[in-house]
Amino acid sequence: MSPAETEQHQRFLRALTAHEPAVRAYVRRLVPSRADADDVMQEVAIVLWDKFGEFREGAEFRPWAFSIARFKVLSWLRDKGRDRLVLSEEVVDLMAEENALDETRLERQRRALEACTQKLEPDQRQLLMQAYQPQASIQNIATTSGRTVAGFYQWLHRIRRLLQDCVQRELAKEEPS
Amino acid sequence: MNLDELANRYLDGQASAEEVLQLDHLLRTQAASRRHFADLANLDSALAEQAAGWEPQPLSKPAPAKPLRTAPSRLCLAAAATIAVLITSAWWWQSSTHIYATVARGIGLTEFPQGMEIYRKHYSIQSGTVEFITARGARVVIEAPASFQFASAQLLHLKQGRLAADVPPAAKGFTVITPTGKAVDLGTKFGVDVPADGQAEIHVFQGEVIAQSDKGGKRQSLRDGEAYSLQSGAGAAREIRSAAFIQPDEMQALQAALTSGQRARSDAAIAALRQDESLIALLDFEEETLPSGTFRMTQGRWPGSRAPEFVHVGDHMKLTAGGNGRSWPQLTLAAWVRLDRLGQPYQSLYHTDGWDEDKPGQVHWMINRDSTMRLALKHNTLAPGAVEKQGFPDSLTPVLPEQGRWVHLAVVYDAPAATVRFYLNGRFDKETRQATAHPALLGPAQIGNWNSKDRKLSGRVDELILLGRAMTDDEIRALFDAGNPYH
């Protein structure tokens, strides 16, 4: 790489590292599973680097990345839509649009969650983190925790509701009253 | 089913076709539902993000079932709770600094001093080899040229490079993501090879790994001795190349040799050999211009040095030396070789072009199917009473230890004395006597892959020497000692 290219590469990596969690979460909201989000993210990262030359210095990286991610998700849906259970393109496109505008709120939610998972009982948190490991086997986790698979999903839904409520409360605290 | 249930089932991959349709309808028609769904999915991805940096911590045993009633006990309980909170905070603080791995050793590079902490950051290395220990205890060796990033203790993006991983049960699930697919470990030893151009490959040395190609490839379970190429769409089975990867246990010996100044001794020995009047060819592959052919340049036996690698049938390097009507009554052939796999077919080290009736003395040097070494000269015959079954001089000891390492191979041919003497790692192995012994005929030749049907070379070659005289046992020993990359 020439010095100019190296510099450009470093600039790109700084931007990507800073915004990657947000872009990943954006993709996650539009595809059915976390594994799908990983797949799409890989492609998004490649396109971002390819097109980084066209990215205007001073423009905002995140909306630009969102627009590329949106495009990638839609083409992924077109590829997968036939043999996978996915939401319709129309709905996904609508949500992509709305989510991009709503990003500030969603990011605050993600930050607030950190405080909320700490409030869980240690063994509950441990179980939850296990369930969210890449390639986790829900079957095994359910069995070791003494639940049926259906029972485990019920538990997972309840925990998510608890966390969701906690996040709302945390955010309400931040609002100036 | 209400929106909340539908959304949860969808996010967990549990929703039926009908449920997805219901959810789709709700989301299409109600902005509030879309907002609620986005919140839930957002929570889901934030949890996944947290889980990626999560380290399991030992849970204290739950208190005995017997209810505690006395005041002091309550105090104890309160104290225990406080301690639990402290421990939790300490854990949280630790995991939020996100040290995903530390450097166990780096050789041939300065960017990775021992003990260096690795965060979520992109790294590029042009030369050398570095060994990491992840926060979960997996040992990962990455060989240059490489470009990679730990996204968590359990997730490594490998854009280019060669990686060998030794994954203990605690790190089960360790995942390597390549540009064409990913490998998910299920408690095992495996390697991932991502060339600068071309498809990534997964090689399983022990245990089981799940391979998944991009773009809709099926998940593929690989076990001991299996290899797989990750391609967009369907992948394909490959031959295992276990020795193509530098494993954690090899790193120590390589590092010790470098530290003790072995590289300098090797360079001095090569410089001395270049002054030898009988030298026909010496390839250490460090020059800018390399002979033509089809091969990949990889790391040589010193971290930071270079060596050609031959992977596919047909890969080869052209070498024209020692021809022009000359023939050689005495000839020494030697090379450092790192063979990827054993057994079928022949592994071709050095073959002159052709095997012609009118060219007595043409030289073919190879590894047999049983991994002994062979030196065949056209129209030579064995002396009476030879033990060889196939009519050619073969070495006695199989030249390839099972474990992948650099090995030094040498053979000394002496036509006037009618002998072929084999050496393995500097040690004399066997002498075969010839009845007919033509002077050796060289000229246009190939390193690796002689005949597209039955002869290839799968591995790397370094420091190949053709010398027009017979080296003595001591000289071969000294050649090995000076060039040995291990301590």
Interface residues (C-beta under 8 A of the other chain):
Chain A: L13 T17 P21 R24 A25 R28 R29 P32 S33 R34 A37 D38 D39 Q42 I46 D79 K80 L85 V86 L87 S88 E90 V91 L94 M95 E98 N99 D102 L106 Q109 R110 L113 E114 T117 Q118 P122 D123 Q126 L128 M129 Q130 Y132 Q133 P134 Q135 A136 I138 Y153 L156 H157 R160 R161 L163 Q164 V167
Chain B: D4 E5 N8 R9 Y10 L11 D12 G13 Q14 A15 S16 A17 V20 L23 D24 L27 R28 A31 R34 R35 F37 A38 D39 L40 A41 N42 L43 D44 S45 A46 L47 A48 E49 Q50 A51 A52 W54 P56 Q57 L59 P62 A84 T88 S89 W92 S96 R120 K121 H122 Q154 L155 G173 T175 I177 P179 V184 I210 D214 K215 G216
